[in-house]
Amino acid sequence: MIVSHRHRFIFIKSAKTASTSVELMLSKICGPDDILTPLAPFDDRFDADYYEYQPRNCEGFQNHMSAIAIKNKVGEVVWNQYLKITIVRNPWDMVVSRYYWEKARLWPSIGKNVANIMREPFAIVRYKRLLHRIKLIFVLSSFSNFIRYFDKTWTNSRFYFDEEGKPICDVYLRFENLNKGINDLEKMLGIQLGDLPRLKSKPRKGKKHYSQYFNKQQKERVEKLFKHEIEVFGYTFEQVNQ
């Protein structure tokens, strides 16, 4: 996430919405006093475009930080005066993207967990993280399992709404029409943002339409999990036969 004092905006980073690409693009206009949380380094298994990135001033902030947590951290004055920006995406499409992303990073993350345990054999949190990843082996063994055991923390509501479920941001860019949203954002900020890099785009192979992944029960489960997002942002399940 980003808090830009130079341009007076807050970028709230939702999940699986091209948010890392937008974050990197926005970081290039930020000043030395702005807050930029860390990104994973370039990885050619996941990223189509090479990048370098330098986080700064980010102590106490997290990458995927909820809107309420950011508000509490920056304070009422900054929160009320700055433009709050985030990205929304059709939930059914986002779930498919999440499935491929979690599968792609499962074994690398297990290897990293094991390496961390070797370095810190008495750190209990390391074992908890490894156990969570081992459980995901079963969850990610099929798309059907992924939907059945979908983690509710993977929804994006905490980035979009306040405690009462009301929209909390000023600008909701739409993943489905991101280029137009970025053009509109450039006008709001009064600055050119440049090209949007392609990051974390490689894991989803084939790019067939999301509707091809769901049966009726799976479609309805996503509808239930993302009910509020679907209602507020007007998303529908579009059936495309390929």
Phi, psi and chi 1 to 4 in degrees:
 res  aa     phi    psi   chi1   chi2   chi3   chi4
   1 MET       -  165.1   55.1   79.1   63.9      -
   2 ILE  -135.1  138.2  -65.2  173.2      -      -
   3 VAL  -119.9  108.5  179.1      -      -      -
   4 SER  -101.4  108.0  175.2      -      -      -
   5 HIS   -75.7  -28.6  -58.9  -62.2      -      -
   6 ARG   -62.6  -43.8  169.7  179.6  -77.8 -177.9
   7 HIS  -112.3    4.1  -63.0  -70.1      -      -
   8 ARG    57.8   55.2  -61.4  170.6   68.1   83.1
   9 PHE  -141.0  158.8   72.1   80.3      -      -
  10 ILE  -124.3  123.5  -61.2  170.8      -      -
  11 PHE  -100.8  115.1  177.6   64.8      -      -
  12 ILE   -97.2  119.2  -59.5  168.8      -      -
  13 LYS   -91.6  103.0 -172.2  176.4 -179.3 -178.2
  14 SER   -79.6  174.6   53.4      -      -      -
  15 ALA  -104.4  138.3      -      -      -      -
  16 LYS    55.8   47.4  -53.8  -44.9  -57.8  168.4
  17 THR  -132.5   22.3   58.1      -      -      -
  18 ALA    66.2   23.5      -      -      -      -
  19 SER   -67.8  -33.6   57.1      -      -      -
  20 THR   -66.7  -39.3  -59.3      -      -      -
  21 SER   -62.1  -45.4  -62.3      -      -      -
  22 VAL   -67.6  -39.5  173.0      -      -      -
  23 GLU   -60.1  -45.9 -178.7  179.3   23.7      -
  24 LEU   -63.0  -42.1 -178.5   62.4      -      -
  25 MET   -61.0  -45.6  179.9 -174.6   64.9      -
  26 LEU   -68.2  -31.2  -70.0  171.6      -      -
  27 SER   -61.8  -26.0   72.4      -      -      -
  28 LYS   -72.2  -15.2  -65.1  178.2 -179.8  179.3
  29 ILE  -103.2    3.4   65.7  169.4      -      -
  30 CYS   -83.8  154.3  -71.0      -      -      -
  31 GLY   -96.8  177.2      -      -      -      -
  32 PRO   -65.8  -22.2   22.0  -32.8      -      -
  33 ASP   -95.6   -1.7  -63.4  -34.8      -      -
  34 ASP   -76.6  160.0  -68.5  -11.2      -      -
  35 ILE  -101.7  119.4  -62.7  165.1      -      -
  36 LEU  -128.3  116.9  -78.9   70.1      -      -
  37 THR   -80.1  158.3   56.1      -      -      -
  38 PRO   -63.9  149.9  -23.1   34.1      -      -
  39 LEU  -116.9  153.7  -66.9  179.9      -      -
  40 ALA   -63.4  143.8      -      -      -      -
  41 PRO   -65.4  161.3   23.5  -32.8      -      -
  42 PHE   -52.6  135.2  168.1   78.3      -      -
  43 ASP  -138.2  114.7 -169.5  -34.0      -      -
  44 ASP   -69.6   -7.0   61.2    6.5      -      -
  45 ARG   -73.3  -25.8  -66.1  170.7  -59.9  177.0
  46 PHE  -116.4  -36.0  -51.5  137.6      -      -
  47 ASP  -100.7  132.0  -56.4  -49.1      -      -
  48 ALA   -82.1  -31.0      -      -      -      -
  49 ASP  -113.4  138.0  -67.4  -30.3      -      -
  50 TYR   -73.0  145.9  178.0   77.1      -      -
  51 TYR  -151.8  156.8   67.4   92.3      -      -
  52 GLU  -125.4  147.2  -64.5  179.7   -5.7      -
  53 TYR  -152.0  138.8  174.5   87.3      -      -
  54 GLN  -125.2  106.3 -176.2   61.4   51.8      -
  55 PRO   -68.5  159.9   26.2  -33.5      -      -
  56 ARG  -162.6  152.1   52.1 -174.0  177.1  -91.3
  57 ASN    54.2   33.5  -48.7  -45.9      -      -
  58 CYS  -108.3   13.4   55.5      -      -      -
  59 GLU   -61.7  129.3 -176.5  176.6   -4.6      -
  60 GLY    88.2   -4.2      -      -      -      -
  61 PHE  -111.5  155.2  -69.2   87.2      -      -
  62 GLN  -126.6  159.9  -61.0  173.8    2.6      -
  63 ASN   -60.2  -65.2 -167.5   12.3      -      -
  64 HIS   -96.4   80.7  -71.0  -72.0      -      -
  65 MET  -102.8  134.0 -163.7  169.9 -179.9      -
  66 SER   -65.5  157.0   72.4      -      -      -
  67 ALA   -60.0  -42.3      -      -      -      -
  68 ILE   -64.6  -41.6  -64.7  -60.0      -      -
  69 ALA   -63.6  -39.7      -      -      -      -
  70 ILE   -65.4  -44.0  -63.8  170.6      -      -
  71 LYS   -58.3  -44.7  179.7 -179.9  179.4 -180.0
  72 ASN   -65.5  -32.9  -68.2  -22.1      -      -
  73 LYS   -76.5  -43.5 -176.4   69.0  176.0  176.3
  74 VAL   -84.2  -21.5  -58.6      -      -      -
  75 GLY    93.1  160.8      -      -      -      -
  76 GLU   -61.9  -39.7  -68.8  -78.5  -14.2      -
  77 VAL   -63.7  -53.3  173.7      -      -      -
  78 VAL   -62.3  -45.9  168.0      -      -      -
  79 TRP   -58.2  -44.6 -179.7  -97.4      -      -
  80 ASN   -74.0  -27.0  -68.8  -25.8      -      -
  81 GLN   -92.7  -20.1  -67.5 -178.1   -3.7      -
  82 TYR   -95.1  153.3  -74.8   23.1      -      -
  83 LEU   -78.4  121.8 -171.5   72.9      -      -
  84 LYS   -95.2  122.3  -80.6   80.8   67.9  179.4
  85 ILE  -122.8  137.0  -52.9  160.8      -      -
  86 THR  -149.5 -176.9 -168.4      -      -      -
  87 ILE  -130.0  136.0  -50.2  171.8      -      -
  88 VAL  -113.1  159.1  -62.4      -      -      -
  89 ARG  -150.4  146.9 -177.2  177.0 -173.8  176.0
  90 ASN   -50.9  120.5 -177.6  -60.1      -      -
  91 PRO   -58.6  -36.6  -27.2   36.8      -      -
  92 TRP   -65.4  -39.8  -69.6  -80.7      -      -
  93 ASP   -67.8  -41.0 -169.8   32.2      -      -
  94 MET   -63.0  -38.6 -169.4  -83.8  -83.4      -
  95 VAL   -63.9  -41.1  165.4      -      -      -
  96 VAL   -62.2  -44.4  174.6      -      -      -
  97 SER   -61.1  -40.3  178.3      -      -      -
  98 ARG   -65.0  -39.0 -176.7  102.5 -154.6 -167.3
  99 TYR   -59.0  -49.9  171.7   65.5      -      -
 100 TYR   -66.2  -36.6  -81.0  104.3      -      -
 101 TRP   -66.1  -46.2  171.0 -113.6      -      -
 102 GLU   -64.9  -38.0  -65.4  -64.7  -22.4      -
 103 LYS   -64.1  -42.3  -80.1  179.5   68.7   72.0
 104 ALA   -65.7  -34.1      -      -      -      -
 105 ARG  -100.6    2.5   71.7 -172.9 -172.4  121.1
 106 LEU   -60.2  -60.0  176.1   60.3      -      -
 107 TRP   -69.0  -39.0  -69.6  105.6      -      -
 108 PRO   -58.5  -38.8  -26.8   35.9      -      -
 109 SER   -71.3  -34.2   64.6      -      -      -
 110 ILE   -63.7  -43.3  -73.0  176.0      -      -
 111 GLY   -60.8  -39.7      -      -      -      -
 112 LYS   -66.6  -40.5 -176.5  177.6  178.8 -180.0
 113 ASN   -60.0  -44.1  -71.3  151.1      -      -
 114 VAL   -63.0  -43.3  171.1      -      -      -
 115 ALA   -61.3  -39.3      -      -      -      -
 116 ASN   -65.4  -37.9  -72.9  -24.2      -      -
 117 ILE   -65.7  -38.5  -72.6  172.8      -      -
 118 MET   -62.4  -33.9  -63.5  -65.3  -70.8      -
 119 ARG   -78.9  -37.4  -82.6 -160.2  -46.1  -88.7
 120 GLU  -129.0   73.8  -60.5  178.2  -80.8      -
 121 PRO   -65.9  -13.7   22.9  -33.3      -      -
 122 PHE  -107.1    8.5  -59.8  107.1      -      -
 123 ALA   -87.9  104.1      -      -      -      -
 124 ILE   -59.1  -36.2  -58.6  -59.4      -      -
 125 VAL   -60.7  -29.8   66.4      -      -      -
 126 ARG   -65.0  -39.9  -58.7  -66.1 -171.4 -170.0
 127 TYR   -69.7  -36.5  -66.0   91.9      -      -
 128 LYS   -63.6  -41.1  -69.9 -178.9  178.1  179.3
 129 ARG   -67.6  -38.5  -71.2  173.5 -179.3  170.6
 130 LEU   -65.4  -41.8  178.2   59.4      -      -
 131 LEU   -61.5  -41.2  179.7   61.0      -      -
 132 HIS   -60.0  -42.6  172.1   69.4      -      -
 133 ARG   -67.8  -37.1  -73.9  -65.7  165.3 -170.4
 134 ILE   -64.4  -39.9  -69.5  173.0      -      -
 135 LYS   -61.3  -33.2  -70.4  178.8  179.0  178.0
 136 LEU   -68.5  -18.9  -78.0  178.8      -      -
 137 ILE   -57.5  -43.8  -64.9  173.2      -      -
 138 PHE   -71.9  -45.5  169.4   72.4      -      -
 139 VAL   -58.5  -37.8  172.3      -      -      -
 140 LEU   -93.6    7.6  -65.6  167.1      -      -
 141 SER   -68.5  -20.5   62.8      -      -      -
 142 SER  -156.5  157.1   68.6      -      -      -
 143 PHE   -63.5  -35.2 -174.2   69.7      -      -
 144 SER   -59.7  -46.7  178.0      -      -      -
 145 ASN   -62.6  -40.0  -83.0  -10.0      -      -
 146 PHE   -59.7  -43.6 -176.3   67.1      -      -
 147 ILE   -68.3  -42.9  -62.4  -62.4      -      -
 148 ARG   -61.5  -39.6 -176.1  178.8  -64.0  114.0
 149 TYR  -110.7   27.9  -60.6  103.8      -      -
 150 PHE   -57.8  128.6 -169.0   84.4      -      -
 151 ASP   -75.4  121.9 -168.9  -29.1      -      -
 152 LYS   -61.9  -22.5  -69.2 -177.5  179.0  179.9
 153 THR   -71.6   -9.0   63.8      -      -      -
 154 TRP   -84.7   -2.0  -71.1  -17.5      -      -
 155 THR   -75.2  166.5   65.0      -      -      -
 156 ASN  -108.1   10.3  -81.4  -30.6      -      -
 157 SER   -56.7  -35.3  -68.3      -      -      -
 158 ARG   -66.3  -17.5   64.6 -171.0 -179.0  -79.7
 159 PHE   -90.5  -15.8  -52.5  115.8      -      -
 160 TYR  -107.5  -28.7  -57.6  154.5      -      -
 161 PHE  -128.2  158.3  -51.7  117.2      -      -
 162 ASP   -87.1 -171.0   63.2   15.4      -      -
 163 GLU   -63.1  -24.0  -61.6   95.6  -30.6      -
 164 GLU   -95.2    5.0  -61.9  177.1   -9.6      -
 165 GLY    82.1   14.4      -      -      -      -
 166 LYS   -91.1  143.4  -62.5  177.7 -179.0  177.5
 167 PRO   -54.9  132.4  -26.8   36.0      -      -
 168 ILE  -110.8  -13.2 -162.6  170.1      -      -
 169 CYS   -97.1  164.0  -61.6      -      -      -
 170 ASP   -91.6  -34.5  -57.0  -57.1      -      -
 171 VAL  -127.7  122.0  177.3      -      -      -
 172 TYR  -113.1   94.9  -69.4   88.9      -      -
 173 LEU   -67.7  143.5  -56.5  175.3      -      -
 174 ARG  -103.5  125.5  -72.2 -172.3  178.1 -102.0
 175 PHE   -53.9  -38.1  175.5   90.0      -      -
 176 GLU   -69.2  -18.1  -61.7   78.7   15.2      -
 177 ASN  -140.8   52.5 -158.3    0.1      -      -
 178 LEU   -68.6  -36.8 -163.3   51.7      -      -
 179 ASN   -62.1  -41.9  -72.8  -28.8      -      -
 180 LYS   -64.7  -41.9  179.6 -176.5 -178.4  -57.0
 181 GLY   -61.0  -39.2      -      -      -      -
 182 ILE   -68.0  -38.9  -69.9  170.7      -      -
 183 ASN   -61.1  -41.9  -71.2  -22.6      -      -
 184 ASP   -65.3  -38.7  -67.9  -18.6      -      -
 185 LEU   -65.9  -37.6 -174.7   59.5      -      -
 186 GLU   -59.0  -39.1  -73.4  178.4  -33.5      -
 187 LYS   -67.8  -39.8  -65.6  174.3 -175.8  177.0
 188 MET   -63.4  -43.1  -66.6  179.3 -160.3      -
 189 LEU   -84.0  -18.8  -62.8  175.0      -      -
 190 GLY    70.6   36.9      -      -      -      -
 191 ILE  -153.1  146.7 -168.7  167.8      -      -
 192 GLN   -80.4  134.1  -67.3  -67.6  -46.3      -
 193 LEU  -101.1  -13.7  -64.3  174.3      -      -
 194 GLY    82.6 -167.2      -      -      -      -
 195 ASP   -79.2  148.7  -64.8  -29.7      -      -
 196 LEU   -87.1  118.7 -176.0   68.7      -      -
 197 PRO   -71.3  159.1   26.6  -34.1      -      -
 198 ARG  -105.4  101.2  -63.7  172.6  -61.6  157.7
 199 LEU  -119.1  148.1  -51.3 -178.2      -      -
 200 LYS    54.7   31.6  -61.2 -176.7  179.2  180.0
 201 SER  -100.9  -12.0   60.1      -      -      -
 202 LYS   -77.3  -32.4  -73.7 -173.7  175.2 -178.5
 203 PRO   -59.9  -32.7  -28.2   37.1      -      -
 204 ARG   -83.0  104.0 -173.9  170.9  173.2  177.8
 205 LYS   -88.4  152.6  -52.7  -63.7 -176.5 -177.0
 206 GLY    82.9  -40.0      -      -      -      -
 207 LYS    59.7   29.5  -57.1  -66.1 -176.4 -178.8
 208 LYS   -69.0  156.9   67.4 -179.9 -178.6  179.8
 209 HIS   -61.2  141.8 -168.0  -95.4      -      -
 210 TYR   -56.5  -31.6   67.9   81.3      -      -
 211 SER   -63.6  -20.0   63.1      -      -      -
 212 GLN   -73.4  -10.7  -59.8  -60.7  -61.0      -
 213 TYR   -91.3  -17.5  -69.7   87.2      -      -
 214 PHE  -107.7  138.1  -65.8   90.2      -      -
 215 ASN   -93.9 -179.5   61.2   30.6      -      -
 216 LYS   -60.6  -44.5 -176.1  175.1 -177.1  -65.4
 217 GLN   -67.1  -40.4  -69.1   73.2   27.6      -
 218 GLN   -67.5  -40.7  -66.6  163.0   -8.6      -
 219 LYS   -58.3  -45.3  168.7 -174.9  170.4  -67.4
 220 GLU   -69.4  -32.3  -69.1  174.4   -9.7      -
 221 ARG   -65.5  -43.2  173.6  153.6  171.4   74.6
 222 VAL   -63.5  -39.9  171.3      -      -      -
 223 GLU   -59.2  -38.0 -173.8  172.9    4.2      -
 224 LYS   -72.2  -44.7 -178.5  177.8 -179.7 -179.5
 225 LEU   -63.3  -36.3  -73.9  167.1      -      -
 226 PHE  -110.5   27.0  -68.6   82.8      -      -
 227 LYS   -52.0  -48.0 -175.9  175.6 -174.6  -65.0
 228 HIS   -68.9  -43.5 -167.5   47.9      -      -
 229 GLU   -60.2  -43.2  -68.9  179.0   36.2      -
 230 ILE   -62.4  -43.5  -70.1  168.7      -      -
 231 GLU   -67.9  -45.4  -70.4  177.4  -11.1      -
 232 VAL   -69.7  -41.8  171.3      -      -      -
 233 PHE   -98.3    0.1  -59.2  117.8      -      -
 234 GLY    71.6   30.6      -      -      -      -
 235 TYR   -80.0  148.2  -79.4  112.2      -      -
 236 THR  -133.3  161.1   58.3      -      -      -
 237 PHE   -86.8  114.9 -174.7   87.7      -      -
 238 GLU  -100.8  115.7  -61.5  174.8  -29.1      -
 239 GLN   -84.4  119.1 -175.5   67.4   54.2      -
 240 VAL  -123.3  119.9  174.2      -      -      -
 241 ASN   -90.2  125.8  -62.8  -42.8      -      -
 242 GLN  -119.1      -  -65.9 -179.7  -26.1      -
